[in-house]
Amino acid sequence: QVQLVESGGGLVQAGGSLRLSCAASGRIFMINNMSWYRQAPGQQREWVAQITRGGTTTYADSVKGRFTISRDNAKNTMYLQMNFLKPEDTAVYYCNLRDFTSGGPYWGQGTQVTVSS
């Protein structure tokens, strides 16, 4: 079993910032790629950002320049720094990872981010 726990969500005004965290535990041997996804009400889950084990990052166009993904391999933890938040960023944010040994993908339970206008 692999457990992912997201934290850091909340309510923020437009233009504000939040930092999400995702901590992995359980049958973790060596995490490969880690990603953030989000799902707004009534919409499909969409990919937000990815970071490889080596630290290469990619972003969805909608968040590029505003969000920064990072990770701490020693702590099996991933982060998402979200700046200049917009109401359209409102969604449940999920972390996702694959492990070289135990496989995956594995998902967290999600953390709610609400941006008020």
HELIX and SHEET records of a PDB file:
HELIX    1   1 ASN A   73  LYS A   75  5                                   3    
HELIX    2   2 PRO A   87  ASP A   89  5                                   3    
SHEET    1   A 4 VAL A   2  SER A   7  0                                        
SHEET    2   A 4 LEU A  18  GLY A  26 -1                                        
SHEET    3   A 4 THR A  77  MET A  82 -1                                        
SHEET    4   A 4 PHE A  67  ASP A  72 -1                                        
SHEET    1   B 6 GLY A  10  GLN A  13  0                                        
SHEET    2   B 6 THR A 111  SER A 116  1                                        
SHEET    3   B 6 ALA A  91  ASP A  99 -1                                        
SHEET    4   B 6 ILE A  31  GLN A  39 -1                                        
SHEET    5   B 6 GLU A  46  ILE A  51 -1                                        
SHEET    6   B 6 THR A  57  TYR A  59 -1                                        
SHEET    1   C 4 GLY A  10  GLN A  13  0                                        
SHEET    2   C 4 THR A 111  SER A 116  1                                        
SHEET    3   C 4 ALA A  91  ASP A  99 -1                                        
SHEET    4   C 4 GLY A 103  TRP A 107 -1                                        
END                                                                             
